[in-house]
Amino acid sequence: MRKIAVFLCVVATLLSFLGCQEEHTYERQKNYTHGVYKLTITASEISNDSVGNDWRKSYSCDDRTIFSGEQWIVPLDATETVIIDAVITEVDKCSDVGYGSLCVVLTDGFKTSTTITVTENKGRYKGNKAQWKISCKVTLVEKLEQEQEYT
């Protein structure tokens, strides 16, 4: 009787291993296909030689207004580049405006910056300049997956 019990335990153990192996064969594996990339855009005043103190900063990409924190979904196996146009405006009766662009590669950890100069256009400080540094950092915030069943 003891031999039968041992034999049944061995058979049960073998069947248990086979069951686990079959289950493992049909396990779903993650296939990350796209990344969600966040752009952090900052504007820092470098210098200001009496140009003004009321500033507006705006950014656009493909004729669409964007903001710091904007997110793009891009295939992980592709390198995508976007152009961010920046406009710095000193707001007063006769506004002064400076323009610049950033070429941004949508990949984790990418950083770039540009300097924009705004020149006073009227009044006693005409010709004076202010400079702004526009920086952009790209961060991968999420990977999107497409589940596939492997056998």
Buried (B, 14 or more C-beta within 10 A) or exposed (E): EEEEEEEEEEEEEEEEEEEEEEEEEEEEEEEEEBBBBBBEBEBEBEEBEEBBEEBEBEBBBEEEEBEBEBEBEBEEEEEBEBEBBBBBBBEBEEEBBBEBBBEBBBBEEBEBEBEBBBBBBEEEBEEBBBBBBBBBBBEBEEEEEEEEEEE
